[in-house]
Amino acid sequence: MRPGCELWMHEAADADLEGYRDPEGTARRLAEMLHDHGVGEPEIKELTAYEDWRPFVSRVADANRELKGGERFTAGERQWEIVCTPGHSAAHVCLWSPSDRILMSGDHLLGAITPHIDFRRGDENPLGDFLASLEKVEALAPDLVLPGHGRPFEDGAARARVVARHHDRRLGSILQVIRNEPHSADEITDEIFGNTLLDFEKRLALGEALAHIAYLRLQGDIERIEGRDGTLRYRKVRRRRGSDDEGDE
């Protein structure tokens, strides 16, 4: 029996869908990225194993309607607006009811945990996107948030500020790790998250660390150096005292 419903997705979902259609290519690109960032070959095999979703996903469905953000629709007596909130994924959207100040936040804003911010080769600044999305939600100031995980909670603006401060602290922690000598992303991950993680936890932690590293690079706070073996490492940019616009000494 067909459900008779339409599938709506943000137009940025195309890249994610291609990853599901080509799990071998997705795993290969991830393996290459992990190798460049200092992960050893035996561990790479374990960290890329769960990229193949075929045992759980029978097929990939295309959207009936591609969203850009700002679209409105009515369900029952309530009108909803599509709010684009990239970060957790490039295509993430929330639903906003202005009349009741209710936000269906999906995975963007959660009451007890912070959503995973991943990084894959080709991404530019997923953490920056996420922080900008948090500012967008803070400006909406929802009275009630209905998240995709956990219980509903009130005062979405306050929660958005808490999550933003969490990432600010993590950025500071990474700068502390590399303050004296360069580190690979793998080494930074172990320092920040510990080295006793399960394989899937390590994969998520690496993605999170790389998202923060990319943000710091774009801010001009750290720089990347390439070793003779091709492994990438990161060091803190040393600025001349009294100057905000000069690079390394």
Secondary structure, DSSP 8 states (H G I E B T S, - for coil): -------EEEGGGHHHHHHHH-HHHHHHHHHHHHHHTT--HHHHHHHHGGG--TTT-S-----SEEE-S--EEEETTEEEEEEE--SSSTT-EEEEETTTTEEEEETTS-SSS-------TT---HHHHHHHHHHHHHHH--SEEEESSS--EE-HHHHHHHHHHHHHHHHHHHHHHTSSS-EEHHHHHHHHH-S---HHHHHHHHHHHHHHHHHHHHHTSEEEEE-TTS-EEEEE----TT-SS----
